[in-house]
Amino acid sequence: MDILFFFFGALGNATALFLFLSPIITFKRIIKSKSTEQFSGIPYVMTMLNCLLSAWYGLPFVSPHNILVTSINGTGAVIEIVYVLIFIFYVSKKEKAKMGALFAIAIGAFVGVALVSVFALHGKNRKVFCGLVALVFSIIMYGSPLSIMRTVIKTKSVEFMPFFLSLFVFLCGTSWFIYGLLGHDPFLAVPNGFGCGLGALQLILYMIYRGRQPRPEKKPTSDGSNVEMDQQKPQLEKPQATAKVGRDDQV
């Protein structure tokens, strides 16, 4: 049992690392175009917060025997902070303040949880409190791509739902779900079981819609008629007339 417990913990570390690194392709695109396009920065902020909380939960004085949880989530937190800062740098001026505020709120929330757990709680109560908070934000992190899944179904295109991101959401969720079951830890098993199922749904959508071109949007004209627009063409003229569709690329 101990060998299996360590095996799935190590596998969870490996798959989670690939999950954290999978958006590199997206950020190369953002840096090259000097624009965040229609990507959403919310999943990166949520993933960053989840990593911070999970890394805290895995510390020995909070949850014994979960150091593998701390090692990978501490690494993930650093990676996600870099992603968020890059996103804030290249996002439009209109969205920059919102993203900056969201980033500050996330950091503040983590600091608040850490302070409460250290000074107000002890023993089992500390573990339960930190575990519940980490569980909630893990589910939020895994659930953040729900809007992009809706967009995939609506546009019949997987352009903004990268395959490898979906694959590693599934593998990571599965590994940590089994790890949580073996360790009798519901704070790990429950959210990662949710992530496993959601990752499977993303892969199914990818198989259904891969290779398809997105539906053209219809833009209303001054005379009330509709004109089809190609979503793949950047809207350089009169951007204020273009309907903005939020799309997530992520976990």
N, C-alpha and C positions, 0 to 999 in steps of 0.2 A: 504493500500500500504506500509506503514512504517513497519507494522508487517511482511509482506512478504519479504520486503527488508532485515530486520534483520534476519528473519528465514533462508533465503538462504545464507546470510553472515555467520551465525553460522554453517549452514550445510557445507558450503565451508571450514570453519576452521576445522571442524571435519574430513572431507574427505581428506583435504590437509595434516593434521597431520598423518593420516594413510598412505597416499602416501609417505610422507617423512620417515616414520618408516618402510615401507614395505621392503626396501633393507637390513634390519637387518639380515635376513636369509642368504642373499648372503655374507654379511661381516663376519658372523660366519664361513661360509665355507672358505672364504679367509684367515681368521686368523688361522683356524684349519689346513689348508693345507699350510699356509705360502706362498701362491702364489695367484696372481690375475687371474691365468689360462687364459681363453680367454675372460674374461669380459673386457669391456671398461670403462675407467674412465672419458671419455669426458661427458657423460650425467650428472655425479655428479657435474662437474665443471660448466656446463651450468645451471644446476638447482640452484646451489649456487649463481651464478651471477644473475639469474632471481629473486631469493628470495631477494637479496640485493636491486636490482633496484625496485622491487614491494613494498618492505617495505618502501623504500624512497618515492615512489610515493604516498603511503597511508598516509603519515604524514600530519597533519592539515595545515601546512604552504605551502604545495604543492597541495594537493587535499583534501578539506574538506569533512567530513562525510564518510571517508573511513578508519577509524581506525582499522576496522576488517581486512582490507587488510594488514596493518602494523603488527598487532599482530601475525598472522599466518606466514607471510613471514619472520618476524624477527626470529621466532622460527625455521622455516625451514632453514634459512641461517646458524644458529649455527649447526644444525644437519648435513647439507651438508658439512660444513667445516670439521667436524669430519670425515665424510666418505672420503673426498678427502685426508686428511692427512693419514688415514689408508691405502688408496689405494697407495699413493706415497711411504709409508713405505714398502709395500709388492710387489710392481711392480718390474719387472726385471730391472737390472741396465741400460740396453739399453733404456728403456722407462722412467726411473725415472727422467732424466733431462727434457724430453719433458713434462711430467706431471707437474713437478715443475714450468717450464716456463709458461705453460698454466694457472696454479693456480695464479701465480704472475700477468700475463696479465689481468686475470679476476678481481682481486682485484684492480689493477691499473685503469681499465676501470670504475669500480664503483666509485672510489675516484674522477676520472676526471669528471664524470657526476654530482656527488654531488657538487663539487666545482663550476662548471659552473652554475648550477642551483641556487646556493646561491648567488654568487657574480656578475653574468652577467645577470640574468633573474629575472623577478618579475611578480606577479599576474598570469594572464591567460597564459602568455608566458612560465612561469616556469612549469605550469601544463601540457601544451601541449608538451613541450620538454621532460620532465620526462616520460610522458605517452607514447609518441612515442618510446622512447628508451626501456621502459619496455615492450611495445607491441612487438617490434621486437625480444627481447630476450626471451619473453614468447613463441613465435612461434618457435624459434630455440630450446628451451627446449622441447616443445611438439614434435618437428620434429626429435629430436635426436635419437629416437628408429626406425627411418625408415630403417636404415641399418640392424638392427636385424630382422625387419619384412621381409626384402629381404632374410636374412639368413634362417629364418624359412621356407619360401617358397622353397628355394633351397635345404635345408637338410631335409625338412619335419619333423622337430623336434622343440619342444618348450622349450628345456632344458634351453636355455639362455634367455627366455622371460617369467619370472615368472607370474603366473596367477594374483596374488593379485596386483602386480604392474600395470598390464593392467587394472584391475577392478577399482582401485582407480584413475588412470589417467582419465578414463571415468566419474566416479562419481564427481571427483574434477572439471573437465572441465565443466560438466553440471551445477553444483551448481554455479560456478562463472560466467558462461555464463548468467544464469538467473538473478543473482545478478547485472551484468553489464547492462542487458536490463532494469531491474526495476529502476536502478539508472541513466539511460540514459548516461552511460559511455562507449563509444566505445573502450577506451583503455583497458577495462576489458572484454567486451563482445566479441570482435573480436578474440583475441588469445585463449580465453577459449572455444569459439565455435569451433575453429580449434582443440583444445585439445579433446573436446567431440567427434568429428567425428573420430579423430585418435584413441582414446581409444576404440571406438566401432569397428573399423577395427581390432585392436589387439585382442579383445575378439572373433571376428569372426574367425580369424586365429587360436586362441587357441582352439576353439571348433572343427575346422577342423583337426588340426594336433596333438591334445593331445593324449598321449598314444602310439604314433608312435616312432620307433627307428630311429635315424639319419642315413642317407645314408652313407655307408663307402666311404672314399676318395680313389682315385687311385693314387698311388705313382709311378712315372717313375723310372725304374731300369736302370742299366748301359747298358743293351742290348736293351733298347728302349721299352721294354714291360711294362705293367702296373700291379702293385700289389695293391690289395685292402687293405685299412687300416681301423681299427676300430677307429672312432673318440672318443670313450669313453675311450680308453686306453691312459694314459699319455705317451708322447714321451720323454722317459728318455735318449735314445741314439741318438746321432747325431741330436740334435734339429735344427741344421742349415739347415737340409734337409727337414724340415717340413714346409709346407706352412702355414702361420699364417692367420687365419680368424678372423677379428675383430667382436666382438659381444657385443651389448649393453644389459644391463639387465633393463633399465628404460625407467621420467620426468620431 
